[in-house]
């Protein structure tokens, strides 16, 4: 963060991010690591260098976006899959931002 409070994004490889998350597992800070919105290719890539297992994959999933190859690949590699419809995400954001409880 700079002096004006602006946060600039850094281009960090997924492998570097994953290594830091694995350190959190090894330190006992977290029990497992999951990912969200990853492609099949990115999961295959992560499996090449991951020391800790990928515990779960959260994806957008509804009748118009089924992603059977991604789900099959995750299940074959013991990765739990959680699906969420895209309209639910936007509905939850509207509810949270409305201040209702």
C-alpha positions in Angstrom: 0.0 0.0 0.0 1.3 3.4 -0.9 1.1 6.6 1.1 -2.3 7.4 -0.5 -3.8 4.1 0.6 -3.7 2.6 -2.8 -3.0 -1.1 -3.1 -1.3 -2.2 -6.3 -1.6 -5.8 -7.5 1.5 -7.8 -8.1 1.8 -10.6 -10.7 2.6 -13.6 -8.5 2.8 -17.1 -9.9 0.2 -19.6 -8.5 3.1 -21.8 -7.4 4.5 -19.1 -5.2 1.0 -18.5 -3.7 0.5 -22.2 -3.1 3.9 -22.5 -1.4 2.9 -19.8 1.1 -0.5 -21.6 1.7 1.4 -24.9 2.3 3.5 -23.1 4.9 0.3 -22.1 6.7 -0.7 -25.8 6.8 2.7 -26.9 8.1 2.6 -24.2 10.8 -0.9 -25.4 11.9 -2.6 -22.1 11.0 -5.0 -23.9 8.6 -6.0 -27.5 8.2 -6.4 -27.7 4.4 -6.2 -25.6 1.3 -8.9 -25.3 -1.4 -9.1 -23.3 -4.6 -11.9 -21.5 -6.5 -12.6 -21.0 -10.2 -9.6 -23.0 -11.5 -9.5 -24.7 -14.9 -8.6 -28.3 -15.4 -5.2 -27.3 -16.8 -4.4 -25.1 -13.8 -5.3 -28.0 -11.4 -3.1 -30.4 -13.4 -0.3 -27.8 -13.1 -0.8 -27.3 -9.3 -0.8 -31.1 -8.8 2.7 -31.2 -10.2 4.2 -29.0 -7.5 1.7 -29.2 -4.6 3.1 -30.9 -1.5 -0.2 -30.5 0.4 -3.3 -31.9 -1.3 -5.8 -29.6 -2.9 -8.8 -30.3 -0.6 -11.6 -28.6 -2.5 -12.5 -26.8 -5.7 -15.3 -24.3 -5.7 -16.8 -23.6 -9.1 -19.7 -21.9 -10.8 -22.2 -24.7 -11.6 -25.7 -24.5 -13.1 -27.6 -26.0 -16.0 -25.9 -23.7 -18.5 -22.4 -24.3 -17.1 -22.0 -27.9 -16.1 -18.2 -28.4 -16.5 -18.2 -32.3 -16.5 -14.5 -32.7 -17.4 -13.4 -30.4 -14.6 -15.6 -32.2 -12.1 -14.4 -35.6 -13.2 -10.7 -34.6 -13.1 -11.2 -33.2 -9.6 -13.0 -36.3 -8.3 -10.3 -38.5 -9.9 -7.7 -36.6 -7.8 -9.7 -36.7 -4.5 -10.6 -33.0 -4.7 -14.0 -32.2 -3.3 -16.1 -30.1 -5.6 -18.5 -27.4 -4.4 -20.8 -25.8 -7.0 -22.4 -22.4 -6.7 -24.8 -20.8 -9.2 -23.7 -17.4 -10.4 -27.0 -15.7 -9.5 -26.7 -16.9 -5.9 -23.3 -15.0 -5.6 -24.9 -11.7 -6.8 -27.9 -12.2 -4.6 -25.7 -12.8 -1.5 -23.7 -9.7 -2.3 -26.9 -7.6 -2.6 -28.2 -9.0 0.7 -24.9 -8.4 2.6 -24.5 -4.9 1.2 -28.1 -3.9 2.0 -27.4 -4.1 5.8 -30.2 -6.6 6.4 -29.6 -9.3 8.9 
